[in-house]
Amino acid sequence: MGVLTEARMRGIAVPQQLSVVGSGDLDFAATLEPSLTTVRIDGDLLGRAAADFIIDRLEGRPRAEKSVKLRLPIIQRNSA
């Protein structure tokens, strides 16, 4: 939101001169002008994955994988 506001104040056209992408897909992202393209983050899924790693580590269980791939969809709107 801050980048879009600053761009407007400086006369920078979004997305013609500057593309802006946010993260989290917060409620206000769709209502901004231009609406904010964003990456949707599933906080519950991310938290569960982190908790699984911590619990396994605390209980001495080895994990074959050192990372988890999460799908983070891009919500295409008008800012990019």
PDB file of N, CA, C and O in Angstrom:
ATOM      1  N   MET A   1       0.835  -1.185   0.000  1.00  0.00           N
ATOM      2  CA  MET A   1       0.000   0.000   0.000  1.00  0.00           C
ATOM      3  C   MET A   1       0.879   1.247   0.000  1.00  0.00           C
ATOM      4  O   MET A   1       0.594   2.222  -0.696  1.00  0.00           O
ATOM      5  N   GLY A   2       1.940   1.202   0.783  1.00  0.00           N
ATOM      6  CA  GLY A   2       2.847   2.339   0.850  1.00  0.00           C
ATOM      7  C   GLY A   2       3.524   2.626  -0.477  1.00  0.00           C
ATOM      8  O   GLY A   2       3.693   3.786  -0.853  1.00  0.00           O
ATOM      9  N   VAL A   3       3.912   1.582  -1.185  1.00  0.00           N
ATOM     10  CA  VAL A   3       4.570   1.769  -2.483  1.00  0.00           C
ATOM     11  C   VAL A   3       3.600   2.382  -3.478  1.00  0.00           C
ATOM     12  O   VAL A   3       3.975   3.280  -4.232  1.00  0.00           O
ATOM     13  N   LEU A   4       2.370   1.916  -3.492  1.00  0.00           N
ATOM     14  CA  LEU A   4       1.378   2.482  -4.416  1.00  0.00           C
ATOM     15  C   LEU A   4       1.114   3.950  -4.098  1.00  0.00           C
ATOM     16  O   LEU A   4       0.983   4.768  -5.009  1.00  0.00           O
ATOM     17  N   THR A   5       1.036   4.288  -2.811  1.00  0.00           N
ATOM     18  CA  THR A   5       0.819   5.670  -2.403  1.00  0.00           C
ATOM     19  C   THR A   5       1.989   6.556  -2.820  1.00  0.00           C
ATOM     20  O   THR A   5       1.796   7.643  -3.364  1.00  0.00           O
ATOM     21  N   GLU A   6       3.200   6.078  -2.559  1.00  0.00           N
ATOM     22  CA  GLU A   6       4.396   6.849  -2.916  1.00  0.00           C
ATOM     23  C   GLU A   6       4.514   7.019  -4.435  1.00  0.00           C
ATOM     24  O   GLU A   6       4.872   8.094  -4.915  1.00  0.00           O
ATOM     25  N   ALA A   7       4.218   5.973  -5.172  1.00  0.00           N
ATOM     26  CA  ALA A   7       4.272   6.061  -6.632  1.00  0.00           C
ATOM     27  C   ALA A   7       3.281   7.118  -7.134  1.00  0.00           C
ATOM     28  O   ALA A   7       3.607   7.913  -8.016  1.00  0.00           O
ATOM     29  N   ARG A   8       2.092   7.118  -6.576  1.00  0.00           N
ATOM     30  CA  ARG A   8       1.079   8.104  -6.982  1.00  0.00           C
ATOM     31  C   ARG A   8       1.571   9.518  -6.673  1.00  0.00           C
ATOM     32  O   ARG A   8       1.420  10.423  -7.494  1.00  0.00           O
ATOM     33  N   MET A   9       2.161   9.710  -5.485  1.00  0.00           N
ATOM     34  CA  MET A   9       2.648  11.044  -5.094  1.00  0.00           C
ATOM     35  C   MET A   9       3.786  11.523  -5.997  1.00  0.00           C
ATOM     36  O   MET A   9       3.944  12.725  -6.213  1.00  0.00           O
ATOM     37  N   ARG A  10       4.575  10.591  -6.521  1.00  0.00           N
ATOM     38  CA  ARG A  10       5.703  10.946  -7.383  1.00  0.00           C
ATOM     39  C   ARG A  10       5.343  10.951  -8.873  1.00  0.00           C
ATOM     40  O   ARG A  10       6.189  11.230  -9.722  1.00  0.00           O
ATOM     41  N   GLY A  11       4.088  10.640  -9.176  1.00  0.00           N
ATOM     42  CA  GLY A  11       3.659  10.636 -10.564  1.00  0.00           C
ATOM     43  C   GLY A  11       4.151   9.438 -11.353  1.00  0.00           C
ATOM     44  O   GLY A  11       4.281   9.510 -12.575  1.00  0.00           O
ATOM     45  N   ILE A  12       4.427   8.332 -10.668  1.00  0.00           N
ATOM     46  CA  ILE A  12       4.887   7.103 -11.324  1.00  0.00           C
ATOM     47  C   ILE A  12       3.668   6.231 -11.608  1.00  0.00           C
ATOM     48  O   ILE A  12       2.925   5.876 -10.692  1.00  0.00           O
ATOM     49  N   ALA A  13       3.467   5.893 -12.864  1.00  0.00           N
ATOM     50  CA  ALA A  13       2.302   5.103 -13.269  1.00  0.00           C
ATOM     51  C   ALA A  13       2.525   3.621 -12.960  1.00  0.00           C
ATOM     52  O   ALA A  13       3.518   3.023 -13.375  1.00  0.00           O
ATOM     53  N   VAL A  14       1.577   3.050 -12.226  1.00  0.00           N
ATOM     54  CA  VAL A  14       1.595   1.621 -11.901  1.00  0.00           C
ATOM     55  C   VAL A  14       0.480   0.970 -12.701  1.00  0.00           C
ATOM     56  O   VAL A  14      -0.657   1.432 -12.603  1.00  0.00           O
ATOM     57  N   PRO A  15       0.725  -0.054 -13.473  1.00  0.00           N
ATOM     58  CA  PRO A  15       1.951  -0.817 -13.673  1.00  0.00           C
ATOM     59  C   PRO A  15       2.773  -0.389 -14.889  1.00  0.00           C
ATOM     60  O   PRO A  15       3.757  -1.052 -15.218  1.00  0.00           O
ATOM     61  N   GLN A  16       2.405   0.681 -15.552  1.00  0.00           N
ATOM     62  CA  GLN A  16       3.095   1.068 -16.789  1.00  0.00           C
ATOM     63  C   GLN A  16       4.585   1.364 -16.561  1.00  0.00           C
ATOM     64  O   GLN A  16       5.425   0.955 -17.363  1.00  0.00           O
ATOM     65  N   GLN A  17       4.910   2.064 -15.484  1.00  0.00           N
ATOM     66  CA  GLN A  17       6.301   2.405 -15.191  1.00  0.00           C
ATOM     67  C   GLN A  17       6.896   1.577 -14.062  1.00  0.00           C
ATOM     68  O   GLN A  17       8.113   1.403 -13.995  1.00  0.00           O
ATOM     69  N   LEU A  18       6.063   1.072 -13.188  1.00  0.00           N
ATOM     70  CA  LEU A  18       6.514   0.322 -12.015  1.00  0.00           C
ATOM     71  C   LEU A  18       5.499  -0.772 -11.703  1.00  0.00           C
ATOM     72  O   LEU A  18       4.314  -0.492 -11.528  1.00  0.00           O
ATOM     73  N   SER A  19       5.961  -2.004 -11.636  1.00  0.00           N
ATOM     74  CA  SER A  19       5.095  -3.107 -11.211  1.00  0.00           C
ATOM     75  C   SER A  19       5.267  -3.299  -9.715  1.00  0.00           C
ATOM     76  O   SER A  19       6.379  -3.215  -9.195  1.00  0.00           O
ATOM     77  N   VAL A  20       4.165  -3.558  -9.024  1.00  0.00           N
ATOM     78  CA  VAL A  20       4.190  -3.736  -7.570  1.00  0.00           C
ATOM     79  C   VAL A  20       3.490  -5.039  -7.237  1.00  0.00           C
ATOM     80  O   VAL A  20       2.377  -5.295  -7.697  1.00  0.00           O
ATOM     81  N   VAL A  21       4.154  -5.865  -6.428  1.00  0.00           N
ATOM     82  CA  VAL A  21       3.583  -7.131  -5.977  1.00  0.00           C
ATOM     83  C   VAL A  21       3.723  -7.201  -4.468  1.00  0.00           C
ATOM     84  O   VAL A  21       4.808  -6.974  -3.931  1.00  0.00           O
ATOM     85  N   GLY A  22       2.640  -7.512  -3.785  1.00  0.00           N
ATOM     86  CA  GLY A  22       2.646  -7.640  -2.337  1.00  0.00           C
ATOM     87  C   GLY A  22       2.643  -9.093  -1.921  1.00  0.00           C
ATOM     88  O   GLY A  22       2.680  -9.993  -2.759  1.00  0.00           O
ATOM     89  N   SER A  23       2.597  -9.313  -0.628  1.00  0.00           N
ATOM     90  CA  SER A  23       2.509 -10.683  -0.116  1.00  0.00           C
ATOM     91  C   SER A  23       1.444 -10.744   0.966  1.00  0.00           C
ATOM     92  O   SER A  23       1.198  -9.775   1.682  1.00  0.00           O
ATOM     93  N   GLY A  24       0.831 -11.892   1.061  1.00  0.00           N
ATOM     94  CA  GLY A  24      -0.170 -12.115   2.094  1.00  0.00           C
ATOM     95  C   GLY A  24      -1.603 -11.996   1.634  1.00  0.00           C
ATOM     96  O   GLY A  24      -2.501 -12.486   2.319  1.00  0.00           O
ATOM     97  N   ASP A  25      -1.856 -11.369   0.507  1.00  0.00           N
ATOM     98  CA  ASP A  25      -3.209 -11.164  -0.014  1.00  0.00           C
ATOM     99  C   ASP A  25      -4.157 -10.664   1.076  1.00  0.00           C
ATOM    100  O   ASP A  25      -5.220 -11.237   1.312  1.00  0.00           O
ATOM    101  N   LEU A  26      -3.742  -9.582   1.731  1.00  0.00           N
ATOM    102  CA  LEU A  26      -4.565  -8.994   2.783  1.00  0.00           C
ATOM    103  C   LEU A  26      -5.858  -8.448   2.198  1.00  0.00           C
ATOM    104  O   LEU A  26      -5.942  -8.184   0.999  1.00  0.00           O
ATOM    105  N   ASP A  27      -6.865  -8.281   3.049  1.00  0.00           N
ATOM    106  CA  ASP A  27      -8.200  -7.885   2.598  1.00  0.00           C
ATOM    107  C   ASP A  27      -8.202  -6.634   1.734  1.00  0.00           C
ATOM    108  O   ASP A  27      -8.959  -6.556   0.767  1.00  0.00           O
ATOM    109  N   PHE A  28      -7.372  -5.659   2.063  1.00  0.00           N
ATOM    110  CA  PHE A  28      -7.412  -4.395   1.336  1.00  0.00           C
ATOM    111  C   PHE A  28      -6.745  -4.456  -0.038  1.00  0.00           C
ATOM    112  O   PHE A  28      -6.899  -3.526  -0.830  1.00  0.00           O
ATOM    113  N   ALA A  29      -6.006  -5.531  -0.340  1.00  0.00           N
ATOM    114  CA  ALA A  29      -5.252  -5.617  -1.595  1.00  0.00           C
ATOM    115  C   ALA A  29      -6.156  -5.477  -2.821  1.00  0.00           C
ATOM    116  O   ALA A  29      -5.768  -4.851  -3.808  1.00  0.00           O
ATOM    117  N   ALA A  30      -7.333  -6.044  -2.763  1.00  0.00           N
ATOM    118  CA  ALA A  30      -8.244  -6.005  -3.915  1.00  0.00           C
ATOM    119  C   ALA A  30      -8.922  -4.649  -4.071  1.00  0.00           C
ATOM    120  O   ALA A  30      -9.418  -4.329  -5.151  1.00  0.00           O
ATOM    121  N   THR A  31      -8.950  -3.847  -3.005  1.00  0.00           N
ATOM    122  CA  THR A  31      -9.670  -2.577  -3.069  1.00  0.00           C
ATOM    123  C   THR A  31      -8.773  -1.381  -3.342  1.00  0.00           C
ATOM    124  O   THR A  31      -9.266  -0.270  -3.531  1.00  0.00           O
ATOM    125  N   LEU A  32      -7.456  -1.593  -3.367  1.00  0.00           N
ATOM    126  CA  LEU A  32      -6.537  -0.498  -3.674  1.00  0.00           C
ATOM    127  C   LEU A  32      -6.692  -0.089  -5.134  1.00  0.00           C
ATOM    128  O   LEU A  32      -7.255  -0.825  -5.944  1.00  0.00           O
ATOM    129  N   GLU A  33      -6.183   1.096  -5.455  1.00  0.00           N
ATOM    130  CA  GLU A  33      -6.206   1.557  -6.841  1.00  0.00           C
ATOM    131  C   GLU A  33      -4.787   1.879  -7.274  1.00  0.00           C
ATOM    132  O   GLU A  33      -4.221   2.847  -6.766  1.00  0.00           O
ATOM    133  N   PRO A  34      -4.183   1.135  -8.174  1.00  0.00           N
ATOM    134  CA  PRO A  34      -4.720  -0.085  -8.776  1.00  0.00           C
ATOM    135  C   PRO A  34      -4.727  -1.234  -7.761  1.00  0.00           C
ATOM    136  O   PRO A  34      -3.973  -1.226  -6.788  1.00  0.00           O
ATOM    137  N   SER A  35      -5.585  -2.211  -8.007  1.00  0.00           N
ATOM    138  CA  SER A  35      -5.641  -3.358  -7.099  1.00  0.00           C
ATOM    139  C   SER A  35      -4.276  -4.056  -7.102  1.00  0.00           C
ATOM    140  O   SER A  35      -3.598  -4.115  -8.127  1.00  0.00           O
ATOM    141  N   LEU A  36      -3.891  -4.580  -5.938  1.00  0.00           N
ATOM    142  CA  LEU A  36      -2.540  -5.081  -5.723  1.00  0.00           C
ATOM    143  C   LEU A  36      -2.397  -6.558  -6.080  1.00  0.00           C
ATOM    144  O   LEU A  36      -3.053  -7.420  -5.495  1.00  0.00           O
ATOM    145  N   THR A  37      -1.524  -6.831  -7.055  1.00  0.00           N
ATOM    146  CA  THR A  37      -1.129  -8.212  -7.330  1.00  0.00           C
ATOM    147  C   THR A  37      -0.398  -8.707  -6.089  1.00  0.00           C
ATOM    148  O   THR A  37       0.401  -7.971  -5.509  1.00  0.00           O
ATOM    149  N   THR A  38      -0.658  -9.928  -5.681  1.00  0.00           N
ATOM    150  CA  THR A  38      -0.078 -10.404  -4.427  1.00  0.00           C
ATOM    151  C   THR A  38       0.167 -11.906  -4.447  1.00  0.00           C
ATOM    152  O   THR A  38      -0.397 -12.633  -5.265  1.00  0.00           O
ATOM    153  N   VAL A  39       1.002 -12.349  -3.550  1.00  0.00           N
ATOM    154  CA  VAL A  39       1.255 -13.773  -3.339  1.00  0.00           C
ATOM    155  C   VAL A  39       0.438 -14.184  -2.123  1.00  0.00           C
ATOM    156  O   VAL A  39       0.592 -13.609  -1.045  1.00  0.00           O
ATOM    157  N   ARG A  40      -0.422 -15.167  -2.289  1.00  0.00           N
ATOM    158  CA  ARG A  40      -1.250 -15.647  -1.173  1.00  0.00           C
ATOM    159  C   ARG A  40      -0.445 -16.639  -0.353  1.00  0.00           C
ATOM    160  O   ARG A  40       0.097 -17.600  -0.898  1.00  0.00           O
ATOM    161  N   ILE A  41      -0.363 -16.416   0.946  1.00  0.00           N
ATOM    162  CA  ILE A  41       0.397 -17.278   1.852  1.00  0.00           C
ATOM    163  C   ILE A  41      -0.579 -17.974   2.792  1.00  0.00           C
ATOM    164  O   ILE A  41      -1.372 -17.322   3.471  1.00  0.00           O
ATOM    165  N   ASP A  42      -0.517 -19.296   2.826  1.00  0.00           N
ATOM    166  CA  ASP A  42      -1.368 -20.083   3.728  1.00  0.00           C
ATOM    167  C   ASP A  42      -0.648 -20.193   5.064  1.00  0.00           C
ATOM    168  O   ASP A  42       0.151 -21.105   5.276  1.00  0.00           O
ATOM    169  N   GLY A  43      -0.937 -19.259   5.960  1.00  0.00           N
ATOM    170  CA  GLY A  43      -0.281 -19.204   7.263  1.00  0.00           C
ATOM    171  C   GLY A  43      -0.499 -20.457   8.092  1.00  0.00           C
ATOM    172  O   GLY A  43       0.412 -20.893   8.796  1.00  0.00           O
ATOM    173  N   ASP A  44      -1.691 -21.046   8.025  1.00  0.00           N
ATOM    174  CA  ASP A  44      -1.966 -22.266   8.783  1.00  0.00           C
ATOM    175  C   ASP A  44      -1.078 -23.407   8.304  1.00  0.00           C
ATOM    176  O   ASP A  44      -0.486 -24.121   9.114  1.00  0.00           O
ATOM    177  N   LEU A  45      -0.987 -23.577   6.999  1.00  0.00           N
ATOM    178  CA  LEU A  45      -0.152 -24.634   6.437  1.00  0.00           C
ATOM    179  C   LEU A  45       1.318 -24.409   6.775  1.00  0.00           C
ATOM    180  O   LEU A  45       2.024 -25.351   7.136  1.00  0.00           O
ATOM    181  N   LEU A  46       1.772 -23.186   6.663  1.00  0.00           N
ATOM    182  CA  LEU A  46       3.152 -22.844   6.991  1.00  0.00           C
ATOM    183  C   LEU A  46       3.439 -23.122   8.462  1.00  0.00           C
ATOM    184  O   LEU A  46       4.490 -23.670   8.797  1.00  0.00           O
ATOM    185  N   GLY A  47       2.523 -22.754   9.331  1.00  0.00           N
ATOM    186  CA  GLY A  47       2.680 -22.997  10.765  1.00  0.00           C
ATOM    187  C   GLY A  47       2.711 -24.477  11.107  1.00  0.00           C
ATOM    188  O   GLY A  47       3.512 -24.914  11.934  1.00  0.00           O
ATOM    189  N   ARG A  48       1.836 -25.246  10.470  1.00  0.00           N
ATOM    190  CA  ARG A  48       1.823 -26.697  10.723  1.00  0.00           C
ATOM    191  C   ARG A  48       3.122 -27.339  10.273  1.00  0.00           C
ATOM    192  O   ARG A  48       3.659 -28.196  10.975  1.00  0.00           O
ATOM    193  N   ALA A  49       3.640 -26.942   9.114  1.00  0.00           N
ATOM    194  CA  ALA A  49       4.894 -27.502   8.618  1.00  0.00           C
ATOM    195  C   ALA A  49       6.033 -27.171   9.579  1.00  0.00           C
ATOM    196  O   ALA A  49       6.856 -28.035   9.881  1.00  0.00           O
ATOM    197  N   ALA A  50       6.090 -25.938  10.059  1.00  0.00           N
ATOM    198  CA  ALA A  50       7.132 -25.537  11.006  1.00  0.00           C
ATOM    199  C   ALA A  50       7.010 -26.326  12.308  1.00  0.00           C
ATOM    200  O   ALA A  50       8.011 -26.786  12.856  1.00  0.00           O
ATOM    201  N   ALA A  51       5.781 -26.481  12.801  1.00  0.00           N
ATOM    202  CA  ALA A  51       5.560 -27.225  14.041  1.00  0.00           C
ATOM    203  C   ALA A  51       5.982 -28.679  13.891  1.00  0.00           C
ATOM    204  O   ALA A  51       6.570 -29.249  14.811  1.00  0.00           O
ATOM    205  N   ASP A  52       5.689 -29.290  12.744  1.00  0.00           N
ATOM    206  CA  ASP A  52       6.100 -30.676  12.499  1.00  0.00           C
ATOM    207  C   ASP A  52       7.616 -30.816  12.571  1.00  0.00           C
ATOM    208  O   ASP A  52       8.132 -31.760  13.171  1.00  0.00           O
ATOM    209  N   PHE A  53       8.329 -29.870  11.955  1.00  0.00           N
ATOM    210  CA  PHE A  53       9.792 -29.904  12.005  1.00  0.00           C
ATOM    211  C   PHE A  53      10.294 -29.784  13.439  1.00  0.00           C
ATOM    212  O   PHE A  53      11.185 -30.526  13.852  1.00  0.00           O
ATOM    213  N   ILE A  54       9.728 -28.861  14.190  1.00  0.00           N
ATOM    214  CA  ILE A  54      10.165 -28.641  15.577  1.00  0.00           C
ATOM    215  C   ILE A  54       9.889 -29.866  16.430  1.00  0.00           C
ATOM    216  O   ILE A  54      10.756 -30.299  17.187  1.00  0.00           O
ATOM    217  N   ILE A  55       8.694 -30.429  16.319  1.00  0.00           N
ATOM    218  CA  ILE A  55       8.334 -31.597  17.125  1.00  0.00           C
ATOM    219  C   ILE A  55       9.234 -32.782  16.789  1.00  0.00           C
ATOM    220  O   ILE A  55       9.730 -33.463  17.687  1.00  0.00           O
ATOM    221  N   ASP A  56       9.445 -33.027  15.500  1.00  0.00           N
ATOM    222  CA  ASP A  56      10.339 -34.123  15.115  1.00  0.00           C
ATOM    223  C   ASP A  56      11.734 -33.908  15.682  1.00  0.00           C
ATOM    224  O   ASP A  56      12.351 -34.848  16.183  1.00  0.00           O
ATOM    225  N   ARG A  57      12.228 -32.703  15.609  1.00  0.00           N
ATOM    226  CA  ARG A  57      13.573 -32.395  16.123  1.00  0.00           C
ATOM    227  C   ARG A  57      13.641 -32.609  17.636  1.00  0.00           C
ATOM    228  O   ARG A  57      14.598 -33.201  18.135  1.00  0.00           O
ATOM    229  N   LEU A  58      12.638 -32.134  18.361  1.00  0.00           N
ATOM    230  CA  LEU A  58      12.612 -32.285  19.819  1.00  0.00           C
ATOM    231  C   LEU A  58      12.527 -33.739  20.252  1.00  0.00           C
ATOM    232  O   LEU A  58      13.074 -34.123  21.286  1.00  0.00           O
ATOM    233  N   GLU A  59      11.836 -34.547  19.450  1.00  0.00           N
ATOM    234  CA  GLU A  59      11.664 -35.959  19.784  1.00  0.00           C
ATOM    235  C   GLU A  59      12.747 -36.836  19.169  1.00  0.00           C
ATOM    236  O   GLU A  59      12.681 -38.062  19.261  1.00  0.00           O
ATOM    237  N   GLY A  60      13.745 -36.213  18.541  1.00  0.00           N
ATOM    238  CA  GLY A  60      14.886 -36.955  18.013  1.00  0.00           C
ATOM    239  C   GLY A  60      14.614 -37.739  16.744  1.00  0.00           C
ATOM    240  O   GLY A  60      15.400 -38.614  16.381  1.00  0.00           O
ATOM    241  N   ARG A  61      13.517 -37.444  16.062  1.00  0.00           N
ATOM    242  CA  ARG A  61      13.219 -38.131  14.810  1.00  0.00           C
ATOM    243  C   ARG A  61      13.941 -37.443  13.661  1.00  0.00           C
ATOM    244  O   ARG A  61      13.831 -36.229  13.490  1.00  0.00           O
ATOM    245  N   PRO A  62      14.675 -38.216  12.878  1.00  0.00           N
ATOM    246  CA  PRO A  62      15.342 -37.602  11.718  1.00  0.00           C
ATOM    247  C   PRO A  62      14.318 -37.283  10.626  1.00  0.00           C
ATOM    248  O   PRO A  62      13.290 -37.949  10.506  1.00  0.00           O
ATOM    249  N   ARG A  63      14.615 -36.266   9.847  1.00  0.00           N
ATOM    250  CA  ARG A  63      13.756 -35.907   8.721  1.00  0.00           C
ATOM    251  C   ARG A  63      14.567 -36.045   7.456  1.00  0.00           C
ATOM    252  O   ARG A  63      15.674 -35.517   7.351  1.00  0.00           O
ATOM    253  N   ALA A  64      14.014 -36.751   6.506  1.00  0.00           N
ATOM    254  CA  ALA A  64      14.714 -36.935   5.227  1.00  0.00           C
ATOM    255  C   ALA A  64      14.819 -35.607   4.485  1.00  0.00           C
ATOM    256  O   ALA A  64      15.853 -35.293   3.896  1.00  0.00           O
ATOM    257  N   GLU A  65      13.741 -34.837   4.519  1.00  0.00           N
ATOM    258  CA  GLU A  65      13.758 -33.566   3.803  1.00  0.00           C
ATOM    259  C   GLU A  65      14.147 -32.435   4.756  1.00  0.00           C
ATOM    260  O   GLU A  65      13.780 -32.437   5.931  1.00  0.00           O
ATOM    261  N   LYS A  66      14.882 -31.492   4.233  1.00  0.00           N
ATOM    262  CA  LYS A  66      15.310 -30.331   5.021  1.00  0.00           C
ATOM    263  C   LYS A  66      14.437 -29.112   4.740  1.00  0.00           C
ATOM    264  O   LYS A  66      14.560 -28.080   5.400  1.00  0.00           O
ATOM    265  N   SER A  67      13.558 -29.243   3.754  1.00  0.00           N
ATOM    266  CA  SER A  67      12.668 -28.144   3.413  1.00  0.00           C
ATOM    267  C   SER A  67      11.336 -28.708   2.932  1.00  0.00           C
ATOM    268  O   SER A  67      11.216 -29.894   2.623  1.00  0.00           O
ATOM    269  N   VAL A  68      10.362 -27.845   2.879  1.00  0.00           N
ATOM    270  CA  VAL A  68       9.026 -28.213   2.421  1.00  0.00           C
ATOM    271  C   VAL A  68       8.626 -27.236   1.333  1.00  0.00           C
ATOM    272  O   VAL A  68       8.771 -26.025   1.501  1.00  0.00           O
ATOM    273  N   LYS A  69       8.125 -27.748   0.224  1.00  0.00           N
ATOM    274  CA  LYS A  69       7.634 -26.878  -0.841  1.00  0.00           C
ATOM    275  C   LYS A  69       6.163 -26.590  -0.589  1.00  0.00           C
ATOM    276  O   LYS A  69       5.347 -27.504  -0.469  1.00  0.00           O
ATOM    277  N   LEU A  70       5.840 -25.318  -0.511  1.00  0.00           N
ATOM    278  CA  LEU A  70       4.461 -24.899  -0.318  1.00  0.00           C
ATOM    279  C   LEU A  70       3.998 -24.182  -1.579  1.00  0.00           C
ATOM    280  O   LEU A  70       4.761 -23.437  -2.194  1.00  0.00           O
ATOM    281  N   ARG A  71       2.768 -24.406  -1.954  1.00  0.00           N
ATOM    282  CA  ARG A  71       2.202 -23.698  -3.098  1.00  0.00           C
ATOM    283  C   ARG A  71       1.764 -22.311  -2.633  1.00  0.00           C
ATOM    284  O   ARG A  71       0.952 -22.168  -1.718  1.00  0.00           O
ATOM    285  N   LEU A  72       2.316 -21.309  -3.278  1.00  0.00           N
ATOM    286  CA  LEU A  72       1.980 -19.932  -2.957  1.00  0.00           C
ATOM    287  C   LEU A  72       1.432 -19.278  -4.225  1.00  0.00           C
ATOM    288  O   LEU A  72       2.190 -18.743  -5.034  1.00  0.00           O
ATOM    289  N   PRO A  73       0.120 -19.324  -4.390  1.00  0.00           N
ATOM    290  CA  PRO A  73      -0.452 -18.807  -5.636  1.00  0.00           C
ATOM    291  C   PRO A  73      -0.296 -17.290  -5.762  1.00  0.00           C
ATOM    292  O   PRO A  73      -0.380 -16.553  -4.779  1.00  0.00           O
ATOM    293  N   ILE A  74      -0.069 -16.853  -6.988  1.00  0.00           N
ATOM    294  CA  ILE A  74      -0.025 -15.428  -7.282  1.00  0.00           C
ATOM    295  C   ILE A  74      -1.429 -14.986  -7.678  1.00  0.00           C
ATOM    296  O   ILE A  74      -2.043 -15.550  -8.584  1.00  0.00           O
ATOM    297  N   ILE A  75      -1.917 -13.978  -6.990  1.00  0.00           N
ATOM    298  CA  ILE A  75      -3.230 -13.436  -7.275  1.00  0.00           C
ATOM    299  C   ILE A  75      -3.007 -12.217  -8.183  1.00  0.00           C
ATOM    300  O   ILE A  75      -2.627 -11.140  -7.722  1.00  0.00           O
ATOM    301  N   GLN A  76      -3.251 -12.415  -9.468  1.00  0.00           N
ATOM    302  CA  GLN A  76      -2.987 -11.371 -10.462  1.00  0.00           C
ATOM    303  C   GLN A  76      -4.071 -10.302 -10.400  1.00  0.00           C
ATOM    304  O   GLN A  76      -5.261 -10.575 -10.554  1.00  0.00           O
ATOM    305  N   ARG A  77      -3.614  -9.079 -10.168  1.00  0.00           N
ATOM    306  CA  ARG A  77      -4.521  -7.934 -10.180  1.00  0.00           C
ATOM    307  C   ARG A  77      -3.906  -6.858 -11.085  1.00  0.00           C
ATOM    308  O   ARG A  77      -3.175  -7.194 -12.016  1.00  0.00           O
ATOM    309  N   ASN A  78      -4.176  -5.616 -10.841  1.00  0.00           N
ATOM    310  CA  ASN A  78      -3.799  -4.562 -11.788  1.00  0.00           C
ATOM    311  C   ASN A  78      -2.458  -3.878 -11.534  1.00  0.00           C
ATOM    312  O   ASN A  78      -2.056  -3.038 -12.339  1.00  0.00           O
ATOM    313  N   SER A  79      -1.761  -4.195 -10.470  1.00  0.00           N
ATOM    314  CA  SER A  79      -0.524  -3.477 -10.153  1.00  0.00           C
ATOM    315  C   SER A  79       0.724  -4.084 -10.798  1.00  0.00           C
ATOM    316  O   SER A  79       1.817  -3.534 -10.664  1.00  0.00           O
ATOM    317  N   ALA A  80       0.575  -5.187 -11.482  1.00  0.00           N
ATOM    318  CA  ALA A  80       1.737  -5.813 -12.142  1.00  0.00           C
ATOM    319  C   ALA A  80       1.313  -6.450 -13.452  1.00  0.00           C
ATOM    320  O   ALA A  80       2.142  -7.027 -14.155  1.00  0.00           O
TER     321      ALA A  80
END
